[in-house]
Amino acid sequence: MMVLELKNDYDLSKNSTLRVQAKAKIYAEPTSFEDLKELFTLIGAQKLNWHILGAGSNTLLSSRGIDGVVICTNKLDFINDLGDNVFEVGVGTRMPKLCAITAQKSLSGAEFMEGIPGSIGGGIVMNAGAHKSDIASILLSAKVFNTQTLELEDWSKEDLGFEYRKSKINPYEHLIYSGIFKFTPASKETIRAKIQENNHWRTTKQPIKAWTCGCTFKNPEPTVSAGKLIEDLGLKGLREGDFMVSNMHGNFFENTDAGTSIDFCNLMKKVQSEAIKLGVMLKPEVQLMGEFTEDEKSLWG
Ligand SMILES: Cc1cc2nc3c(=O)[nH]c(=O)nc-3n(C[C@H](O)[C@H](O)[C@H](O)COP(=O)(O)OP(=O)(O)OC[C@H]3O[C@@H](n4cnc5c(N)ncnc54)[C@H](O)[C@@H]3O)c2cc1C
């Protein structure tokens, strides 16, 4: 008998910041390493497909359906003090929460996380970053759940292979269980001033109250902003179904009502094809989950 509760035909529309209509055939929220072992034993025995979902702030869930098990990490939310300003942080912990807790302890390093609505797990996979900092700059290592051996492995920062908004973690092979972070002592005033400055920047530049996944596309070059390029193409306000290129930031696509993954892909396609006319291939930052047509998948290259 399974201890972990599995839910069938689960409504995922509130599991992503895009708020697209989507359903998981099976849904699970493991709370511990033991739950993960139990879940992957079942997945192995029944040969099920599986997908890992953090806060869903960088994922386009398919409105056509998501087969197998969607494993949401929300409840893997813990922080262990390992001493010497080093902390083990569960992957379900939200980044702004880690920022607030470390600021309270007069520890610097997580200020860039303020306003990024993702989990630590999604942050590690994506090497989330802002304000000239990123996960790679404060992470020492990660504990990774091996879905074949059902054991935890220690992966060094080098093993994780961080690049711009990218790591070597393939979510269809490995589940990150926790990250080991090292912070630097600093005064609370300095840390709070930095957080306030970051907050001010974000609230004046991004549509943070709208349903979006943040930046849809990666910047084509470190010095070329995808948002500026889309704005220069005159595409702000462009619509497909209920999705619209934000009037505030060209790289944010807003769900204005009951937008689907189909609307989102159609809008991506229109923007990508306009950028190609300038010789720029915009590559998506947002990740896919579930059923997509070959044409939709080709947008990811
Ligand atoms: C308003 C807004 C602002 C944003 N600003 C920024 C920003 O400034 N900088 C930035 O980098 N990003 C930004 N983002 C994007 C997003 O928040 C980050 O990419 C974040 O790291 C995603 O985390 P998540 O938990 O939501 O990941 P999800 O969207 O849930 O997942 C992302 C990918 O990681 C995989 N994954 C998640 N957890 C695990 C795990 N434990 N093990 C293995 N694989 C896993 C998923 O399968 C998926 O492929 C923003 C988004 C929004 C909505």
The ligand as an SDF file (V2000), in Angstrom:
LIG
                    3D

 53 58  0  0  0  0  0  0  0  0999 V2000
    7.5320   37.2640  -13.0550 C   0  0  0  0  0  0  0  0  0  0  0  0
    8.7010   36.3460  -13.3390 C   0  0  0  0  0  0  0  0  0  0  0  0
   10.0000   36.8210  -13.2310 C   0  0  0  0  0  0  0  0  0  0  0  0
   11.0770   35.9960  -13.4700 C   0  0  0  0  0  0  0  0  0  0  0  0
   12.3510   36.5040  -13.3660 N   0  0  0  0  0  0  0  0  0  0  0  0
   13.4120   35.7100  -13.5790 C   0  0  0  0  0  0  0  0  0  0  0  0
   14.7450   36.2200  -13.4290 C   0  0  0  0  0  0  0  0  0  0  0  0
   14.9770   37.3790  -13.0990 O   0  0  0  0  0  0  0  0  0  0  0  0
   15.7730   35.3580  -13.6600 N   0  0  0  0  0  0  0  0  0  0  0  0
   15.5850   34.0480  -14.0160 C   0  0  0  0  0  0  0  0  0  0  0  0
   16.5750   33.3070  -14.2060 O   0  0  0  0  0  0  0  0  0  0  0  0
   14.3390   33.5490  -14.1720 N   0  0  0  0  0  0  0  0  0  0  0  0
   13.2480   34.3370  -13.9590 C   0  0  0  0  0  0  0  0  0  0  0  0
   11.9840   33.8270  -14.1010 N   0  0  0  0  0  0  0  0  0  0  0  0
   11.8000   32.4390  -14.5810 C   0  0  0  0  0  0  0  0  0  0  0  0
   11.7100   31.3730  -13.4660 C   0  0  0  0  0  0  0  0  0  0  0  0
   11.2370   31.9070  -12.2510 O   0  0  0  0  0  0  0  0  0  0  0  0
   13.0710   30.6810  -13.2400 C   0  0  0  0  0  0  0  0  0  0  0  0
   13.5360   30.0490  -14.4210 O   0  0  0  0  0  0  0  0  0  0  0  0
   13.0200   29.6210  -12.1310 C   0  0  0  0  0  0  0  0  0  0  0  0
   14.3170   29.1540  -11.9130 O   0  0  0  0  0  0  0  0  0  0  0  0
   12.1130   28.4400  -12.4680 C   0  0  0  0  0  0  0  0  0  0  0  0
   11.8890   27.7110  -11.2740 O   0  0  0  0  0  0  0  0  0  0  0  0
   10.5660   26.8170  -11.1140 P   0  0  0  0  0  0  0  0  0  0  0  0
   10.6180   26.1340   -9.8230 O   0  0  0  0  0  0  0  0  0  0  0  0
    9.3780   27.6430  -11.3850 O   0  0  0  0  0  0  0  0  0  0  0  0
   10.8210   25.7800  -12.2900 O   0  0  0  0  0  0  0  0  0  0  0  0
    9.7250   25.0110  -13.1610 P   0  0  0  0  0  0  0  0  0  0  0  0
    9.1520   25.9510  -14.1490 O   0  0  0  0  0  0  0  0  0  0  0  0
    8.8090   24.2770  -12.2970 O   0  0  0  0  0  0  0  0  0  0  0  0
   10.7000   23.9840  -13.9010 O   0  0  0  0  0  0  0  0  0  0  0  0
   11.7070   24.4440  -14.8150 C   0  0  0  0  0  0  0  0  0  0  0  0
   12.4510   23.2110  -15.3390 C   0  0  0  0  0  0  0  0  0  0  0  0
   13.1800   22.6190  -14.2800 O   0  0  0  0  0  0  0  0  0  0  0  0
   12.7740   21.2550  -14.0650 C   0  0  0  0  0  0  0  0  0  0  0  0
   12.8180   21.0330  -12.6240 N   0  0  0  0  0  0  0  0  0  0  0  0
   12.1880   21.7700  -11.6570 C   0  0  0  0  0  0  0  0  0  0  0  0
   12.5230   21.3150  -10.4370 N   0  0  0  0  0  0  0  0  0  0  0  0
   13.3670   20.2720  -10.6270 C   0  0  0  0  0  0  0  0  0  0  0  0
   14.0640   19.3700   -9.7580 C   0  0  0  0  0  0  0  0  0  0  0  0
   13.9470   19.4430   -8.4170 N   0  0  0  0  0  0  0  0  0  0  0  0
   14.8660   18.4140  -10.3020 N   0  0  0  0  0  0  0  0  0  0  0  0
   14.9830   18.3060  -11.6560 C   0  0  0  0  0  0  0  0  0  0  0  0
   14.3520   19.1250  -12.5180 N   0  0  0  0  0  0  0  0  0  0  0  0
   13.5590   20.0810  -12.0120 C   0  0  0  0  0  0  0  0  0  0  0  0
   11.3960   21.1490  -14.6870 C   0  0  0  0  0  0  0  0  0  0  0  0
   11.1220   19.8110  -15.1160 O   0  0  0  0  0  0  0  0  0  0  0  0
   11.5150   22.1190  -15.8560 C   0  0  0  0  0  0  0  0  0  0  0  0
   12.1590   21.4970  -16.9550 O   0  0  0  0  0  0  0  0  0  0  0  0
   10.8620   34.6350  -13.8440 C   0  0  0  0  0  0  0  0  0  0  0  0
    9.5560   34.1460  -13.9470 C   0  0  0  0  0  0  0  0  0  0  0  0
    8.4810   34.9900  -13.6900 C   0  0  0  0  0  0  0  0  0  0  0  0
    7.0890   34.4360  -13.7840 C   0  0  0  0  0  0  0  0  0  0  0  0
  1  2  1  0
  2  3  1  0
  2 52  2  0
  3  4  2  0
  4  5  1  0
  4 50  1  0
  5  6  2  0
  6  7  1  0
  6 13  1  0
  7  8  2  0
  7  9  1  0
  9 10  1  0
 10 11  2  0
 10 12  1  0
 12 13  2  0
 13 14  1  0
 14 15  1  0
 14 50  1  0
 15 16  1  0
 16 17  1  0
 16 18  1  0
 18 19  1  0
 18 20  1  0
 20 21  1  0
 20 22  1  0
 22 23  1  0
 23 24  1  0
 24 25  2  0
 24 26  1  0
 24 27  1  0
 27 28  1  0
 28 29  2  0
 28 30  1  0
 28 31  1  0
 31 32  1  0
 32 33  1  0
 33 34  1  0
 33 48  1  0
 34 35  1  0
 35 36  1  0
 35 46  1  0
 36 37  1  0
 36 45  1  0
 37 38  2  0
 38 39  1  0
 39 40  1  0
 39 45  2  0
 40 41  1  0
 40 42  2  0
 42 43  1  0
 43 44  2  0
 44 45  1  0
 46 47  1  0
 46 48  1  0
 48 49  1  0
 50 51  2  0
 51 52  1  0
 52 53  1  0
M  END
$$$$
